[in-house]
Structures are given as structure tokens and as C-alpha cells.
Amino acid sequence: SARVFSALAAGGVNVIAIAQGSSELNISFVVEGGQTAEAARRVHAAFQLSKIGGGRSPEAPRTDVVLLGFGRVGRALADQLAARNGGSRVRVVAALDRSGYVFDPRGLSRQRLLRLAQGKDQGALLAALGGRKAGAAEALAFIASHAVSRPTLVDVTAEETADLLHLALGQGFDLVLANKKPLAGSGQSYQALLAAAAAAGRRIRYEATVGAGLPIIDTHLKLVESGDRVLRIDGCVSGTLGYVLSSVSEGKPFSGAVGEAVDKGYAEPDPREDLSGRDAARKGLILARLLGYAGSPPAAEDLVPPALRRVPLPDFLRRISSLDEEWRSRVARAAARGHVLRYVVSATSRGVRAHLAEVPADSPIGALRGTRNLVSFTTRRYRAEPLVITGPGAGAQVTAAGILNDIQYLAAT
Ligand SMILES: NC(=O)c1ccc[n+]([C@@H]2O[C@H](COP(=O)([O-])OP(=O)(O)OC[C@H]3O[C@@H](n4cnc5c(N)ncnc54)[C@H](OP(=O)(O)O)[C@@H]3O)[C@@H](O)[C@H]2O)c1
């Protein structure tokens, strides 16, 4: 019994009641409902039962990945994880969508994941592809009640998932996020998530939230770890806005550039989501919070004039060409000064700005084309010449690769 209770104490699990018979072979105890999964895992680990089905613990424990979301990025990630399964100690045990979940505690094979992805490509729901119908909270509770090993929840939705993430932390999951929303709400909700992770002894990684697969958050961590101090982070972090603004700088009408961004799948079906600057501002906020900013989310400069913000989408698309002339003259005025227009976010410990800026055409930001992102770090060491990271800032494959790095980091440490 000493082994059981020291394992529980080490995991911060509070024991409410104990009943022990005359035999050493059985013991019953009561813990809070929310701590049962963690308690089971701690006891299994103490008695080397953490390997599913019992028996000795493997030398290096497995990391069991649960995908919260099985859309474009979730499917690309599942394939990248499954492709490297030989010898890897990371495997996908479950995938969730809005309808329900598919779970196999022994790991979902690459063939199974491929079939699920094909089914989703054709518009089917996981609940109808051999899965179970359930809400995400119910699915997580069911998965956590199994002896999953080092469970890691990957949030690849685009929803407000903070409540689910709190639940998952309580059930012993580490978190990897591509979804910005849980990190870009009020200062209070952001701090609450970090505090919940710390209290549960869990970790949160979120490289893919800014710059997709580019190593932005990782670079910040490495700069800080090496004793540097990051003073500000500036950049172009919206592939859609980058595409639209570099196209208008090259002479394309604004309406045509926006239409192309939608057709090529860079923009949301309603491009005002991107043109509002809200998504770029969320990324700026995540960066500012890395620098210690504790305030509320910033207001972004909206590229859609107020009169067109609330009209139905077809009306907006019909009337967008009325903006072309204004954009043409803005671009011409900037060009006369040797400048181009770019949507820039600037993050410091004091705040965030997300706005349309005129930058020299021959500067690194001015030279950006298409959907490429660029992020520059001004630090104590990189002061006169900032450290710059640039490259593709969107796309399911590169985003999945960024997530994979986070998963590997958690699995290895
Ligand atoms: N695509 C990129 O290039 C890129 C780059 C960087 C970051 N990201 C971020 O990555 C995330 C995913 O992007 P995506 O392009 O893969 O989006 P997506 O194709 O729309 O996929 C979203 C997935 O989340 C699922 N989902 C939504 N609400 C859910 C819930 N309550 N419970 C369980 N599952 C739920 C959806 O289920 P259904 O299938 O049932 O609808 C869908 O499978 C987003 O936050 C995005 O901002 C994307």
C-alpha cells in the first residue's frame, strides 16, 4: 500500500477514502472523479502495468496521440505519424471529429488511418466510419479511462476549446496546439490554461499556431534559453493577407487578388475573416504573450470598410470591386516613395499592433511574395540586425510537420 499511496501523492492525486482487507493483494480507495485517469496511470506505472494489457513497462514509454480534429491538418499529421511508425514510440490511438471518435488502445494502423482519411475526404463522419458517436468531452473521458501511455492531445480544430483542454489536462494529457483560439482569448483565460497545466504537471506546445511549420516559438525559446532577451517580434504572419497585398503591389486589382486567394484555398470561404486582420492579430498576441504581455487581445486594423463588414457574403463579393480604385491609388502613392503595402504585426511585452504598413520595397518584408511568412526577432544580441525566419506559412503538410516536432519533443523529454 505504501507504493500505491506514494505513487498517488507524487501525482498530486488526493485520496479521499481507503479500504484495505486483511490480504495485501487488494486495496480500494476513492479519489475525485476528475483524477481517476491520473490515479490509474500512476498506479499502473508504479507496478509497471503502464504497458497496455499489463506486463513489464517497455524501456522507453510510448506516447499515445489523440487527434482532436481530423480535418486537413489532422489527416496530414496522422499520415506523417503513421509513416514513421517503425521504431517510433509515438502512435495515434484516437481521432475525433464533430460526430464522434475512433479509438484503438493498441494504436490505429496506417491503413486504418488512411481509410478514415479517405472517408473524411468524401464527406463521411468518423462516427459512420467504424467510430462511436460522442461529444469530445465524453470521448476524452473514455480514452483516458484506458491505460494509455503518456497521452498527448493534439488540438487541430479551429474552435474555442479551452474547456476541453482543461478537462484533458486534468485527465493527464500533455497538449499540442495548432489551434490559436485557446491561446488568444482574454489574459485571464490564457493564464488559467498555463496554470492548469502547471498544476497538473503537464506541458503545452504550440509551434504551429504561428508560421505553420516555421520554427518561430522554438527560436524564441532557444534565444531565451541561451541567455538572450527578446525585445520585440515583428512580421507578416498571414499567408492570405501577404498574397493579396503582394498581388495588389504588382498591379492586380484588389477584388481580383482576393478572389484568387479564395480560389486557391488560401483564404477562408468568407475572405473577410482574413481581411479583418483578426487571425494575424491572434498570432501577434501569442507572440506578445511569449514576451510577457499580460493584457487583453488587440484590435486589428480591418481592411474591409465598415459598410461591407456585415452584408451577406454574395453582396460583399459583388461589391468588392468598388474598393479597387482606392487600393490602386494607395499602392501608387506608396510606390512613388519606393514603398509597398504589407500587413504587419508587432509584438512587445507592452502590447501588440496588427496593421497595414508601408515598408521599403527592398526591405525583407517588402520583398515577400505570395503566401510566405516572415518573422523577425529584435533581441539584445540581434539588435542592429534582427534575426529573421521566413518561408511558407501555411499548408497542411508543413503545419503537420510543425506539430510533429512538438510531439517528438514531448515524447523525448
Ligand atoms: N491549414 C493550414 O495551413 C494551417 C496552418 C496553421 C495552423 N492551422 C490551424 O490548424 C487548425 C486546423 O486547421 P484545418 O485546416 O485542418 O481545419 P479543418 O480542415 O476545418 O479541420 C478542423 C477539424 O476539427 C474538427 N472539429 C471541430 N470542432 C470539433 C469538436 N468540437 N470536436 C471534435 N472535432 C472538432 C472538425 O470536424 P469535422 O470534420 O466533423 O468538421 C475537423 O475535422 C486550425 O486551428 C487552423 O487555424 C492551419
The ligand as a MOL file (V3000), in Angstrom:
LIG
                    3D

  0  0  0     0  0            999 V3000
M  V30 BEGIN CTAB
M  V30 COUNTS 48 52 0 0 0
M  V30 BEGIN ATOM
M  V30 1 N -4.3490 24.6860 -42.8150 0
M  V30 2 C -3.2590 25.3860 -42.5120 0
M  V30 3 O -2.4320 25.7050 -43.3840 0
M  V30 4 C -2.9880 25.7870 -41.0840 0
M  V30 5 C -1.7630 26.4140 -40.7480 0
M  V30 6 C -1.5060 26.7280 -39.4090 0
M  V30 7 C -2.4560 26.4580 -38.4440 0
M  V30 8 N -3.6520 25.8890 -38.8090 0 CHG=1
M  V30 9 C -4.6470 25.6610 -37.7820 0
M  V30 10 O -4.8810 24.2640 -37.6490 0
M  V30 11 C -6.2320 24.0430 -37.2430 0
M  V30 12 C -6.8830 23.0290 -38.1750 0
M  V30 13 O -6.8970 23.5260 -39.4960 0
M  V30 14 P -7.5410 22.6710 -40.6960 0
M  V30 15 O -7.1900 23.3990 -41.9240 0
M  V30 16 O -7.1650 21.2390 -40.5310 0 CHG=-1
M  V30 17 O -9.1150 22.8480 -40.3500 0
M  V30 18 P -10.3260 21.9150 -40.8370 0
M  V30 19 O -9.9690 21.1870 -42.0830 0
M  V30 20 O -11.5360 22.7780 -40.8000 0
M  V30 21 O -10.4460 20.7990 -39.6690 0
M  V30 22 C -10.9680 21.0540 -38.3990 0
M  V30 23 C -11.3260 19.7290 -37.7490 0
M  V30 24 O -11.7510 19.9720 -36.4170 0
M  V30 25 C -12.9070 19.1690 -36.1760 0
M  V30 26 N -13.7040 19.7370 -35.0780 0
M  V30 27 C -14.2770 20.9520 -34.9850 0
M  V30 28 N -14.9260 21.0830 -33.8100 0
M  V30 29 C -14.7340 19.9220 -33.1350 0
M  V30 30 C -15.1420 19.4330 -31.8730 0
M  V30 31 N -15.8830 20.1700 -31.0480 0
M  V30 32 N -14.7710 18.1950 -31.5000 0
M  V30 33 C -14.0260 17.4200 -32.3200 0
M  V30 34 N -13.5940 17.8320 -33.5280 0
M  V30 35 C -13.9540 19.0650 -33.9370 0
M  V30 36 C -13.6490 19.1880 -37.4900 0
M  V30 37 O -14.5940 18.1480 -37.5060 0
M  V30 38 P -15.4930 17.8000 -38.8170 0
M  V30 39 O -14.5250 17.1080 -39.7320 0
M  V30 40 O -16.5550 16.9010 -38.3020 0
M  V30 41 O -15.9750 19.1270 -39.3270 0
M  V30 42 C -12.4780 18.9860 -38.4490 0
M  V30 43 O -12.1630 17.6150 -38.5520 0
M  V30 44 C -6.9090 25.4190 -37.2410 0
M  V30 45 O -6.9290 25.9380 -35.9350 0
M  V30 46 C -6.0060 26.2580 -38.1280 0
M  V30 47 O -6.0410 27.6400 -37.8110 0
M  V30 48 C -3.9270 25.5350 -40.0910 0
M  V30 END ATOM
M  V30 BEGIN BOND
M  V30 1 1 1 2
M  V30 2 2 2 3
M  V30 3 1 2 4
M  V30 4 1 4 5
M  V30 5 2 4 48
M  V30 6 2 5 6
M  V30 7 1 6 7
M  V30 8 2 7 8
M  V30 9 1 8 9
M  V30 10 1 8 48
M  V30 11 1 9 10
M  V30 12 1 9 46
M  V30 13 1 10 11
M  V30 14 1 11 12
M  V30 15 1 11 44
M  V30 16 1 12 13
M  V30 17 1 13 14
M  V30 18 2 14 15
M  V30 19 1 14 16
M  V30 20 1 14 17
M  V30 21 1 17 18
M  V30 22 2 18 19
M  V30 23 1 18 20
M  V30 24 1 18 21
M  V30 25 1 21 22
M  V30 26 1 22 23
M  V30 27 1 23 24
M  V30 28 1 23 42
M  V30 29 1 24 25
M  V30 30 1 25 26
M  V30 31 1 25 36
M  V30 32 1 26 27
M  V30 33 1 26 35
M  V30 34 2 27 28
M  V30 35 1 28 29
M  V30 36 1 29 30
M  V30 37 2 29 35
M  V30 38 1 30 31
M  V30 39 2 30 32
M  V30 40 1 32 33
M  V30 41 2 33 34
M  V30 42 1 34 35
M  V30 43 1 36 37
M  V30 44 1 36 42
M  V30 45 1 37 38
M  V30 46 2 38 39
M  V30 47 1 38 40
M  V30 48 1 38 41
M  V30 49 1 42 43
M  V30 50 1 44 45
M  V30 51 1 44 46
M  V30 52 1 46 47
M  V30 END BOND
M  V30 END CTAB
M  END
